[in-house]
């Protein structure tokens, strides 16, 4: 998939655990884990906004587009 999720990188930079971030943004750790591993098919803007607010980052710090090689 050409969309890469770098949530784990931002969480490491901010020294925050998955459980702590999930609690702060009112999401289950299981659902946050699905997003973190890139297995989510969708993400709500409200969730992305909450993550960016808590990690003090921009959406582009978390999501990256890489075209598939042909």
C-alpha positions in Angstrom: 0.0 0.0 0.0 1.4 3.4 -0.9 0.3 5.1 2.3 2.9 4.5 5.1 2.0 5.1 8.7 4.9 6.5 10.8 2.9 6.7 14.1 5.4 4.4 15.9 8.2 6.8 14.9 6.4 9.9 16.3 5.4 8.0 19.5 9.1 7.0 20.0 10.2 10.6 19.5 7.7 11.8 22.0 8.4 8.9 24.4 4.8 7.9 24.7 3.4 4.4 24.9 0.6 3.0 22.8 -1.6 2.6 25.9 -1.0 6.1 27.1 -1.7 7.7 23.7 -4.8 5.5 23.3 -6.1 6.7 26.7 -5.4 10.4 25.9 -7.2 10.3 22.6 -10.1 8.1 23.8 -9.4 5.1 21.5 -8.9 1.5 22.4 -5.3 0.3 22.4 -6.4 -2.4 19.9 -7.7 0.2 17.4 -4.7 2.4 17.8 -2.4 -0.6 17.2 -4.3 -1.4 14.0 -3.6 2.2 12.9 0.0 2.1 14.0 0.8 -1.1 12.1 -0.7 0.3 8.9 -3.5 -2.3 8.8 -6.3 0.3 9.1 -8.3 0.9 5.9 -9.6 4.3 7.1 -8.8 7.0 9.7 -11.2 9.6 10.9 -10.0 13.2 10.7 -11.1 13.6 14.4 -8.8 10.7 15.3 -5.9 12.2 13.3 -6.5 15.6 14.8 -6.4 14.1 18.4 -3.2 12.2 17.6 -1.5 15.3 16.2 -2.7 17.4 19.2 -1.3 14.9 21.7 2.0 14.3 19.8 2.4 18.0 18.8 2.9 17.1 15.2 1.5 17.5 11.7 -0.5 14.8 9.8 2.4 14.6 7.4 4.6 13.5 10.3 2.4 10.4 10.7 1.2 9.6 7.2 3.5 9.4 4.1 2.7 8.6 0.5 5.1 6.3 -1.4 4.1 5.5 -5.0 4.2 1.8 -5.8 7.1 0.7 -8.0 6.0 -0.7 -11.3 
